[in-house]
């Protein structure tokens, strides 16, 4: 688990920059493949990369604050599974 505030801030900053960079590159390439000019493609990619990153990070931070794990995102440390407590079965 990330122990101090600096580690958490670094984690979320790296995560946001990674998401932004991947979205920016992907959307720029798509816009260029569609035949748009470079400047128009980059403007489009910058705008939608920022919007996508804000939405993604907002939802991830919301779910992490609620303690919901996302195996794909791997935001939370791996926890050792424990057996579920079961109430004794009531026999009729």
N, C-alpha and C positions, 0 to 999 in steps of 0.2 A: 504494500500500500504506500502511496506517496505520503511521506510523513510531514513535511513542512510546506508552508505556503509557497516558497520559491520553487520547489519541485513541482507542485501542482500547476503553478503559473507557467513554468517551462513546458510541462506536458501539454497543456491546452494551447499554448502559443504555437508549439511545433505542430500539433494536430491541425490547427486552423490554417497555418501556412501551407502545410502539405495538401490539405483539401483544396485550398485556393489555387495552388500551383497546378494541381492535376486538372481541376476544372478549367482554368485559364488555358492551358495547353490544349486540352481536348476541344474546347469550344472554338479556339482560334483555328485549329486544323479543320474542324467541320465547316466553319464559315469560309475558309479559303477553298475548300473542296467544293463548296456550293457556288463558287465563282465571285464572291464578294471581294472588294478591295481590301488590302491589308489593314489600313487605318480603320475602316468600318468594321472589319472582323475583330480587330483587337478591342475596339470600343464596346462592341456587343459582348465579347468574351469577358472583359473587365467588369461590366455591369452585372451580367448573370453569374459570374464566378463569385462576386461579392454577395449577391443575394443568396445564392445556394450555400455558401459558406456560413452565412449568418443563420440560415434556417437549420442546416445540419448541426452546427455547434450548439445552437439553442436547444434543439431536441435532445442531443446527446447529454448536455449539461443537466437538463431537466430529468432525464431518466437516471443518470448517475446519482443525482441528488436524492432520488427515490430508491436507490439501491437496486435498480433493475439492470441485470447484466446483459450485454450484447456480445455473444460469442464471436460474431463477425468483426465488430469494432474492437473487441478486447480492451475495453476501457477500465474494467475492474480487475483486481488481482484474482487469480484462480483460487477458489475456495475448496476446501476439502469437503466433499459431500457427506452429509450426515444422514442417518436414517430418519425418516419421518416418524414422528411420534404418532402412534395409532392408539385410538381409544379401544378398549376391549370390546369385542363384538357382543352385542346383546342377543342372547338366544331367547327365542320365543317359547 
